[in-house]
Amino acid sequence: MAGSRKVYTPEFQLQAVRMITEQKLSVAEVARRLGVTENRLHDWKKAVLQKGADAFPGSGHLTPVEEELRRLRADVKRLEMERDILKKPRRSSSPR
């Protein structure tokens, strides 16, 4: 039976990276203190270096680019539905 995946808050992730970058602790030391794998800490550090504080938007909190993409996809879906409705053949209202 597989164990459940541990979820870390964005605040926890940022604090772990700060321990490495600001407090100058080694990745191995932070991993031991927090009970997180070194690989995970390296991934978090890389994400923070690339995206800054927005690296971990958290559940339900999208980055501005992701929010725009979500909105645009919804618009495309709506427009396709409207197009499909207009393509349908119309029945005449006169009786046969």
LUMDO-669951 format. One record per residue (C-alpha): x, z, y; residue number from 0. Coordinates in steps of 0.5 Angstrom, whole numbers, plus 500, padded with zeros to 3 digits. Each point is the difference from the previous one (the first is absolute). Layout:
// residues N
@px->X; pz->Z; py->Y; resi->NUM $
...
// end
This chain:
// residues 96
@px->500; pz->500; py->500; resi->0 $
@px->503; pz->498; py->507; resi->1 $
@px->500; pz->505; py->505; resi->2 $
@px->497; pz->499; py->507; resi->3 $
@px->504; pz->497; py->505; resi->4 $
@px->502; pz->504; py->506; resi->5 $
@px->498; pz->499; py->507; resi->6 $
@px->504; pz->502; py->506; resi->7 $
@px->497; pz->500; py->507; resi->8 $
@px->503; pz->496; py->505; resi->9 $
@px->503; pz->506; py->504; resi->10 $
@px->503; pz->503; py->494; resi->11 $
@px->504; pz->493; py->499; resi->12 $
@px->502; pz->500; py->507; resi->13 $
@px->502; pz->507; py->500; resi->14 $
@px->504; pz->498; py->493; resi->15 $
@px->504; pz->494; py->504; resi->16 $
@px->501; pz->505; py->506; resi->17 $
@px->504; pz->505; py->495; resi->18 $
@px->504; pz->494; py->498; resi->19 $
@px->501; pz->496; py->507; resi->20 $
@px->500; pz->506; py->505; resi->21 $
@px->502; pz->506; py->496; resi->22 $
@px->505; pz->496; py->497; resi->23 $
@px->499; pz->503; py->493; resi->24 $
@px->501; pz->495; py->494; resi->25 $
@px->495; pz->496; py->496; resi->26 $
@px->502; pz->504; py->494; resi->27 $
@px->499; pz->507; py->504; resi->28 $
@px->493; pz->498; py->503; resi->29 $
@px->498; pz->498; py->493; resi->30 $
@px->501; pz->506; py->497; resi->31 $
@px->497; pz->504; py->505; resi->32 $
@px->494; pz->496; py->500; resi->33 $
@px->499; pz->498; py->493; resi->34 $
@px->500; pz->493; py->502; resi->35 $
@px->504; pz->495; py->496; resi->36 $
@px->506; pz->497; py->504; resi->37 $
@px->498; pz->493; py->499; resi->38 $
@px->493; pz->502; py->504; resi->39 $
@px->504; pz->503; py->505; resi->40 $
@px->504; pz->494; py->501; resi->41 $
@px->494; pz->495; py->500; resi->42 $
@px->497; pz->505; py->506; resi->43 $
@px->506; pz->500; py->504; resi->44 $
@px->500; pz->492; py->499; resi->45 $
@px->493; pz->500; py->503; resi->46 $
@px->501; pz->504; py->506; resi->47 $
@px->506; pz->496; py->502; resi->48 $
@px->496; pz->494; py->499; resi->49 $
@px->493; pz->502; py->503; resi->50 $
@px->502; pz->507; py->504; resi->51 $
@px->494; pz->505; py->500; resi->52 $
@px->495; pz->495; py->498; resi->53 $
@px->503; pz->499; py->493; resi->54 $
@px->495; pz->505; py->497; resi->55 $
@px->493; pz->498; py->502; resi->56 $
@px->497; pz->504; py->495; resi->57 $
@px->494; pz->499; py->496; resi->58 $
@px->495; pz->497; py->504; resi->59 $
@px->504; pz->499; py->506; resi->60 $
@px->502; pz->493; py->501; resi->61 $
@px->506; pz->497; py->504; resi->62 $
@px->497; pz->496; py->506; resi->63 $
@px->503; pz->493; py->496; resi->64 $
@px->496; pz->503; py->494; resi->65 $
@px->494; pz->501; py->504; resi->66 $
@px->500; pz->493; py->504; resi->67 $
@px->501; pz->497; py->493; resi->68 $
@px->494; pz->504; py->497; resi->69 $
@px->496; pz->498; py->506; resi->70 $
@px->502; pz->493; py->500; resi->71 $
@px->498; pz->499; py->492; resi->72 $
@px->493; pz->503; py->501; resi->73 $
@px->499; pz->495; py->506; resi->74 $
@px->502; pz->494; py->495; resi->75 $
@px->495; pz->503; py->495; resi->76 $
@px->495; pz->501; py->505; resi->77 $
@px->501; pz->493; py->502; resi->78 $
@px->500; pz->497; py->493; resi->79 $
@px->493; pz->503; py->499; resi->80 $
@px->497; pz->497; py->506; resi->81 $
@px->503; pz->493; py->498; resi->82 $
@px->498; pz->500; py->493; resi->83 $
@px->493; pz->502; py->503; resi->84 $
@px->500; pz->494; py->504; resi->85 $
@px->502; pz->496; py->495; resi->86 $
@px->494; pz->501; py->495; resi->87 $
@px->495; pz->495; py->500; resi->88 $
@px->494; pz->502; py->504; resi->89 $
@px->493; pz->499; py->496; resi->90 $
@px->494; pz->497; py->504; resi->91 $
@px->495; pz->504; py->502; resi->92 $
@px->494; pz->495; py->499; resi->93 $
@px->496; pz->501; py->493; resi->94 $
@px->501; pz->494; py->495; resi->95 $
// end
